[in-house]
Amino acid sequence: MRHEAEAAGVMAPAIEEAVKSGFVRMENLSKTYPNGTVALHDVNLTIHEGEFLCFVGPSGCGKSTIFKIITGLSSPSGGTLDVFGTTPKEARKQSDISFVFQDHTLLPWSTVESNVRLPLELRGVDKKTQKIEAERVLEMVGLKDYMKVLPRQLSGGMKMRVSIARALVSRPKLLLMDEPFGALDEITRQTLQNELLNIWQQDKKMTVLFVTHNVFESVFLSTRVVVMTARPGKIAATLDIPVPFPRDDEFRTAPRFNELVRKVSAALHH
C-alpha cells in the first residue's frame, strides 16, 4: 500500500508523519544467511529523529547486520524495516544516510580535503560547494589546518576524525557508526566521544546509531542503549539514559554514571 501511494505521488498520513519525524522502524525483523546462520530474529524497535542510540551485545549478535539492512546493503529474510517512511535503498539514494566504519577507509593517495569531498564529488556537487562543505566539517572535527595532508601523516585518532568529517559532509539525517573508536587508545577514545557529542548537539535533527562493545562508552554517549542477545540476535532490553546533555568528563566518575553502567551490564549478562 505504501509503495502504491508513492508511485501515485501521494503519501498516506502515517507515512507523511514517518518522513517528518525521520525515524527508523523495525517490525519482526529477521535475517537468515544462505549458509543457514540465523543472525537476527524478531527484532522490534522504533528510533526517533534526533536520538543517539547505542547498540551493545556479544560478538556475532547481529548489530552490524542491522546496520547493513538499514543502509540497503542487505535485505531482511522476514519482517520489515522502514527508514524515513520509505525503503532503506530509497533512503540511501537520497543521500540521507552516512556510515563510519571501525577502519577509517581513507584513500591513501588523496589529501584530507579530497577524502572528505569524495561523497559530494560522487553526487556531482559543484567544486565550490565541495570545498565550502569540506572546510565546514573539517573545522568541526578540528582538522581545518590539515586539508592538504595525506592520511599517512596523521595519527589514528586524526584519521578517524577525517572519516567522521567525510560522513558529515553530505549533512545526513542518519549517521551509522560501527565501532568507530574500537581500535583507539582510551585517551583518544574519550576525546573523540566528547567531540562526537558536540557535533551531534549542533544538529539536533541528526540521528546517530552507534555500535560498541564498551558499556561505559554506550552510557556516556547515548540517549538510549539497545542491549542485544547472543545469536540469533534479539533485543534483550532497551534502556533510557536520562542524563541531560552536554555531558563532560565529570559525568564519567559520577555515581549516576556507575549506576547506569551496572544497569546496562546486568541486562547484557542476563
Secondary structure in CASP SS format (residue, H / E / C, confidence):
PFRMAT SS
TARGET T0000
AUTHOR 0000-0000-0000
METHOD secondary structure of the structure
MODEL  1
M C 1.00
R H 1.00
H H 1.00
E H 1.00
A H 1.00
E H 1.00
A H 1.00
A C 1.00
G C 1.00
V C 1.00
M C 1.00
A C 1.00
P H 1.00
A H 1.00
I H 1.00
E H 1.00
E H 1.00
A H 1.00
V H 1.00
K H 1.00
S H 1.00
G C 1.00
F C 1.00
V E 1.00
R E 1.00
M E 1.00
E E 1.00
N E 1.00
L E 1.00
S E 1.00
K E 1.00
T E 1.00
Y C 1.00
P C 1.00
N C 1.00
G C 1.00
T C 1.00
V E 1.00
A E 1.00
L E 1.00
H E 1.00
D E 1.00
V E 1.00
N E 1.00
L E 1.00
T E 1.00
I E 1.00
H C 1.00
E C 1.00
G C 1.00
E C 1.00
F E 1.00
L E 1.00
C E 1.00
F E 1.00
V E 1.00
G C 1.00
P C 1.00
S C 1.00
G C 1.00
C C 1.00
G C 1.00
K H 1.00
S H 1.00
T H 1.00
I H 1.00
F H 1.00
K H 1.00
I H 1.00
I H 1.00
T C 1.00
G C 1.00
L C 1.00
S C 1.00
S C 1.00
P C 1.00
S C 1.00
G E 1.00
G E 1.00
T E 1.00
L E 1.00
D E 1.00
V E 1.00
F C 1.00
G C 1.00
T E 1.00
T C 1.00
P H 1.00
K H 1.00
E H 1.00
A H 1.00
R H 1.00
K H 1.00
Q C 1.00
S C 1.00
D C 1.00
I E 1.00
S E 1.00
F E 1.00
V E 1.00
F C 1.00
Q C 1.00
D C 1.00
H C 1.00
T C 1.00
L C 1.00
L C 1.00
P C 1.00
W C 1.00
S C 1.00
T C 1.00
V H 1.00
E H 1.00
S H 1.00
N H 1.00
V H 1.00
R H 1.00
L H 1.00
P H 1.00
L H 1.00
E H 1.00
L H 1.00
R C 1.00
G C 1.00
V C 1.00
D C 1.00
K H 1.00
K H 1.00
T H 1.00
Q H 1.00
K H 1.00
I H 1.00
E H 1.00
A H 1.00
E H 1.00
R H 1.00
V H 1.00
L H 1.00
E H 1.00
M H 1.00
V C 1.00
G C 1.00
L C 1.00
K H 1.00
D H 1.00
Y H 1.00
M C 1.00
K C 1.00
V C 1.00
L C 1.00
P H 1.00
R H 1.00
Q H 1.00
L C 1.00
S C 1.00
G H 1.00
G H 1.00
M H 1.00
K H 1.00
M H 1.00
R H 1.00
V H 1.00
S H 1.00
I H 1.00
A H 1.00
R H 1.00
A H 1.00
L H 1.00
V C 1.00
S C 1.00
R C 1.00
P C 1.00
K C 1.00
L E 1.00
L E 1.00
L E 1.00
M E 1.00
D E 1.00
E C 1.00
P C 1.00
F C 1.00
G C 1.00
A C 1.00
L C 1.00
D C 1.00
E H 1.00
I H 1.00
T H 1.00
R H 1.00
Q H 1.00
T H 1.00
L H 1.00
Q H 1.00
N H 1.00
E H 1.00
L H 1.00
L H 1.00
N H 1.00
I H 1.00
W H 1.00
Q H 1.00
Q H 1.00
D C 1.00
K C 1.00
K C 1.00
M C 1.00
T E 1.00
V E 1.00
L E 1.00
F E 1.00
V E 1.00
T C 1.00
H C 1.00
N C 1.00
V H 1.00
F H 1.00
E H 1.00
S H 1.00
V H 1.00
F H 1.00
L H 1.00
S C 1.00
T C 1.00
R E 1.00
V E 1.00
V E 1.00
V E 1.00
M E 1.00
T C 1.00
A C 1.00
R C 1.00
P C 1.00
G E 1.00
K C 1.00
I E 1.00
A E 1.00
A E 1.00
T E 1.00
L E 1.00
D E 1.00
I C 1.00
P C 1.00
V C 1.00
P C 1.00
F C 1.00
P C 1.00
R C 1.00
D C 1.00
D H 1.00
E H 1.00
F H 1.00
R H 1.00
T H 1.00
A C 1.00
P H 1.00
R H 1.00
F H 1.00
N H 1.00
E H 1.00
L H 1.00
V H 1.00
R H 1.00
K H 1.00
V H 1.00
S H 1.00
A H 1.00
A H 1.00
L H 1.00
H H 1.00
H C 1.00
END
